[in-house]
Amino acid sequence: MASPEVVDPYLIPGTNVLRNLLGLTSAADLSAAEADLSFVRALQLLDEPVPATNDLRELQRIHLHLFQDIYDWAGQVRTIDVRKNVPGAEFFLPVGYMEHAASICFAALAEDNHLSGLRRDEFVEHIAHHYEKINYIHPFREGNGRVQRIYWNRVALAAGWQLDWRPVHGDENHLAARAGSDQQDLGPLVRMFDKVVTLPDDETRADWSADEIQRLAIRPDLT
């Protein structure tokens, strides 16, 4: 949700519905169409991923691909301060600091060797730390969760791990992320990732292909 002190340029005037290329004026209709269209686009990324540049540009390329059919601002960083539309939520990083903060966050991830060479318990703690930092930047008006999960799936695979998002539900993800950003408490995110991180050949999900697991990263209920 945008700051109440300013007019949100992403909304259809007089409504709480995001301006969209589909001409939809119902939030429910837009949510359903967005989920379907971004899912199809996300499947394309399995075969043709965006360049792995490990920076804000990579997140922008993912966002552009996912939402190109829905928003004319797909791939563009937000121009307005936002927060989750839940009681008591704090604002994410102010717009003016995003580029600088992103460069710091991705530099820190590079210094952490993009999470390679870590034991599972170390990987869980490190990914929770970096996930919270980038989530707080929240560079897009909508779709940040899906972009992040696709990005972190790639990072995890390159580091020798798999992220299986099946055990995680929307409220858990929201509350864990809020605890990290609002209260500087990474405990909930660590516990969440402890349920998510698996080995690529983990026998507990041997009947699931890597593609099927990655498709779960784009569940709209985790945004």
C-alpha positions, -999 to 999 in steps of 0.1 A, spaced: 0 0 0 13 35 -8 18 64 16 -16 80 24 0 115 21 4 113 -17 -17 102 -47 -7 68 -58 1 70 -96 -2 32 -99 -39 31 -91 -68 37 -114 -81 71 -102 -108 68 -76 -101 31 -69 -77 8 -51 -71 -12 -83 -37 -11 -100 -36 5 -134 -32 -23 -159 -29 -32 -196 -59 -55 -194 -85 -27 -187 -96 -45 -155 -113 -25 -128 -120 -52 -103 -92 -61 -78 -104 -97 -78 -103 -100 -116 -69 -83 -118 -55 -106 -91 -67 -137 -110 -54 -125 -143 -21 -115 -129 -16 -149 -113 -24 -167 -145 -3 -145 -168 27 -142 -145 27 -180 -140 29 -186 -178 57 -161 -180 75 -176 -151 75 -210 -168 94 -195 -197 121 -184 -173 128 -220 -165 140 -225 -200 153 -190 -207 164 -173 -174 174 -137 -174 212 -130 -171 225 -139 -137 240 -105 -129 233 -105 -91 221 -70 -89 190 -48 -90 190 -51 -128 185 -88 -126 154 -83 -104 141 -57 -129 146 -82 -158 127 -109 -139 99 -84 -130 96 -72 -166 93 -107 -179 67 -118 -153 45 -88 -156 50 -75 -191 14 -85 -201 -2 -68 -172 16 -35 -162 31 -8 -184 56 -2 -155 68 -38 -154 105 -39 -147 106 -3 -134 115 4 -98 87 21 -79 84 58 -76 64 59 -44 69 48 -9 49 17 0 41 -7 29 20 -38 32 -17 -33 34 -19 -47 70 -24 -30 103 7 -17 119 30 -23 89 60 -1 86 70 14 52 96 -3 31 128 16 22 121 51 9 124 55 -29 154 78 -28 176 52 -11 168 21 -32 196 22 -58 223 28 -32 209 2 -8 206 -24 -36 243 -19 -45 253 -24 -9 231 -55 -4 243 -73 -36 279 -64 -28 274 -80 6 259 -111 -11 290 -113 -34 313 -110 -3 293 -140 11 303 -159 -21 267 -160 -32 260 -185 -4 283 -212 -19 303 -236 3 280 -234 33 266 -262 55 228 -264 55 225 -246 89 248 -218 77 230 -215 44 196 -212 61 209 -184 84 227 -166 56 199 -167 31 175 -154 58 198 -125 64 202 -115 27 165 -122 19 154 -97 45 178 -70 33 166 -72 -3 130 -76 7 132 -44 27 142 -25 -5 110 -38 -21 119 -22 -54 85 -28 -72 50 -15 -66 37 -50 -69 52 -85 -74 82 -83 -52 77 -117 -36 75 -136 -69 106 -118 -82 125 -126 -50 116 -163 -50 127 -168 -86 159 -149 -79 167 -169 -47 158 -202 -63 186 -195 -88 211 -185 -62 203 -216 -41 207 -239 -71 240 -224 -80 251 -229 -43 240 -265 -43 207 -262 -26 170 -263 -36 142 -241 -23 109 -260 -18 83 -235 -10 55 -260 -4 55 -259 34 52 -221 35 19 -202 35 13 -165 28 7 -154 63 39 -171 75 60 -154 48 44 -120 55 49 -122 92 85 -135 90 95 -107 66 78 -81 88 96 -94 119 129 -90 100 123 -55 87 101 -40 114 117 -56 145 151 -67 132 142 -102 143 154 -128 118 142 -157 139 109 -163 119 128 -161 86 154 -185 97 126 -209 108 108 -204 75 139 -212 54 147 -242 76 115 -257 62 123 -245 26 159 -254 21 165 -290 8 192 -308 -12 183 -311 -50 181 -349 -46 163 -349 -13 145 -382 -11 116 -366 8 105 -351 -25 121 -374 -50 89 -376 -70 91 -338 -77 112 -325 -106 133 -294 -102 109 -276 -126 79 -285 -105 96 -272 -74 106 -240 -91 70 -234 -103 59 -232 -67 81 -201 -63 56 -181 -82 26 -188 -59 7 -155 -57 -4 -161 -21 33 -156 -10 35 -121 -25 
